[in-house]
Amino acid sequence: MHEIEMKPSPKVSIEFDGQTLQANKGETVAAALLRQTHLAFRTTPVTGKSRGPFCMMGVCFDCLVEIDGAPNRQACMTYVEDGMRVKRQLGAGDTGVFLSDEEDTQ
C-alpha cells in the first residue's frame, strides 16, 4: 500500500468581505472560501437569492465574485494571491460598460 505524504502548503492572506483569511498558496479562491465554510459567493440579479460554487470547473458561473475591484470573476478558476481582496457579488456586478443614449437607440 502507498502512503500519501502531505507537505504543508505556504500560506497567503486574502480578504473576503472585510475579513482576513488564510489560504493555501496554489488553491483557488473558491476552494479557500469553501474550506472556511463560506458558501454564498453571490446573489442572483432578479430575486437576490444566494448562490455558491456548483461545478468547480468554470462552467456554471455560480461562483462569481468581485476580486480587487473587478466584478464577474470566477472564483473556481482564479488562484489566490497574497493580499487579494474578494467581495461577495451582489446581482450582475458592475461591468463599468455603459451605453450612451445614441448607442442605446440604434
N, C-alpha and C positions, 0 to 999 in steps of 0.2 A: 504494500500500500504506500502511496506517495503522501508525504507531508507537505502541506502548503505553508510556506514561510511568509508571514506578514511583516513587512517593514513599515515603521511609522512614516506617514507622509508629512512633508513640510507643511506648515500651516500658513494661511494668509487671512487677513481680516477683511471682511466685507460689511457693508451696512445694508440692512433691509428695513425699510420704513422707519429709519432713525435708530434702529437697534444694531449694535455692533455684534457680529457673529464671527466665529472661527470656522474656516472652511479648509478642506484639504486641497493643496495645490494639485491641479490636474483634474479636478472634478467639475462638472457643470454647475451652473447656478441652480438649476432645478434639483440636482442631487443634493447640493449643500442645504437648500431650504427644506427639502423633504426630510432629510436626515435630522433636522432640528424641529420637526413637526409643524412647519408652516405649509398648510395645504391649499389655501386660497391665494392664487397669484394675481388674479384679475377679476373684473366684473364684466358682465355682458353689456353691450351698448343699449339694448332695448329694455330689458327687465331688471338689470342691475344684479342678477344672480351671480354668485361666486363660481369661479372656475379654477381648476388646477391642472397640472400635467396629467395627460392621459396616455399618449403613445410613447413618449420619451425618445422619439426619433425624428422629430421635425415635421410631422405630417398634419397633426390636428390643430395646432395653433391655440390650444387651451392654456399654454404656459406663458403667454405674452406678458412681459413686464417692461418697465422703464429702467434702462441702465445708463447711468451717468448722464441723465437728461434726454436720452434718445428713446422714444416710445416704440412699441411693437417689436421688441426683441424677444426671440425665442429662448427662454431660459434653459431648455433642454439641449440647445445647440451652442450655447455660449459658455466658455470656460471661465471660472472665477479668476480674478486678478486682484492683487493686493490693493486695498483702498477703493474698490468698486462700490458705487452707490446704487442700490437696487430699490425700486419702489413698486408697490402693487399698482397695476394699471387699472384705472377706472374707465370703463367704457372702451371706446375705439382708440383712445390715445390721440394726442395732438400731433399730427404729422407735420405741422408747420406749412402745409400746402394750402393755399387759398386761391380761389378763382376770382379774377376781377369781374366787375359787372359785365364787361364786354365779352369775356370768355364764357361766362355763365349763360349768355343769351344766344350763343351761336350753336 
